[in-house]
Amino acid sequence: MIPLCIPEVKGNEWKYVKECIDTNWVSSVGSYVNLFEEKFAEYVKAEKAVVTMNGTAALQLALITLGIGEGDEVILPSMTFISPVNTIKYVGAVPVFCDSCRDTFVMDAEKIEELITPKTKAIMPVHIYGHPVDMDKLMEIANKYNLYVIEDATEALGSTYKGNMLGTIGHIGAFSFNGNKLITTGAGGMLVTQNTEYGERAKFLSTQTKVVTENKAFYHPEVGYNFRMPNLLAAFGVAQLENVEEYLKVKIENAKYYNELLKDVKGITLPVEKEWAENCYWLYSVMVEDEYGITRDELIAKLKEEGIESRPFFMAVHEMPPYKDCKHGDMSITKELCNKGINLPSSVSLTKEQIEEVCKVIRKYSK
């Protein structure tokens, strides 16, 4: 089986994790926690980074840090992994769904303003599959209406918008280190911000708002959260981060090779990279159009028969039971993307021969 996207572990992971075990610093206090935050902030060029137990926690922490809560509306795309939508619910706020762009698959910044009401408190762009949302347009709207911007960059580590790392353009950004991401800690996430006050507030909230008194007792002045990452996982993350540029280079080269092999296949629409964007190509994603020989789901089945794992685009969240009553605009593009989009194998360890094998199957069923 050629997997969809699996981790690459080839550096100092065992060395750093073993150090944690040998010194008994395995829990949420330890030098690697601070080091991972410092190194990650340095890599994305953020003022502050706060490590969390997963990307979902980072998004929820961002909402809490910015005071978004009961009855507030947050605008985000419907075609996304459900995590950012759920975090809005966790804090008592209300998701409002925006349509996506046909070419880049991300939320359409031109359709945001029509969804804004007096209850709107924030916009949450999701840089789906690695391509940036049009952040200039989005920030223009956010500034006009005095809205917060929380970037879900969980799938976009290494991607940039006009030279700026995603996750650092809005007020707060969030990343994921799940096993299928560019770098992994097994489970983990990171909140980043250019606002030191937000960063310190997020760190305080994420560690149970713990204040250590003079006699070493714990005092908690307000409700806090246990969103901490263990030192063991942070050590793993430090090792992974040492190879992030190499992994990113491989992802981009593999996407170019896919493009070359699939560019003349009738009915397959290749991913677009805007002139202002640098895509990390977390997952290489294409559209299976009506003029292709079989449907998207039939292609998924054919690939599986050949030992190739693939996955359809995320389903539209606004059509799912917990969110079907939420407000949204025209979602015609979202519906089309969800019905026709497919993610192809994208592991860092993917070989050129495996890419050729995937493309051979795709070409086989084109009219």
Secondary structure, 3 states (H helix, E strand, C coil): CECCCCCCCCCCHHHHHHHHHHHCCCCCCCHHHHHHHHHHHHHHCCCEEEEECCHHHHHHHHHHHCCCCCCCEEEEECECCCHHHHHHHHCCCEEEEECECCCCCCECHHHCHHHCCCCEEEECCECHHHCCCCHHHHHHHHHHCCCEEEEECCCCCCCEECCEECCCCCCEEEEECECCCCCCCECCEEEEECCHHHHHHHHHHHECCCEECCCCCEECCCCCCECCCCHHHHHHHHHHHCCHHHHHHHHHHHHHHHHHHHCCCCCEECCCCCCCEECCCCCEEEEECCCCCCCHHHHHHHHHHCCECCEECCCEHHHCCCCCCCCECCCHHHHHHHHHEEEECCCCCCCHHHHHHHHHHHHHCCC
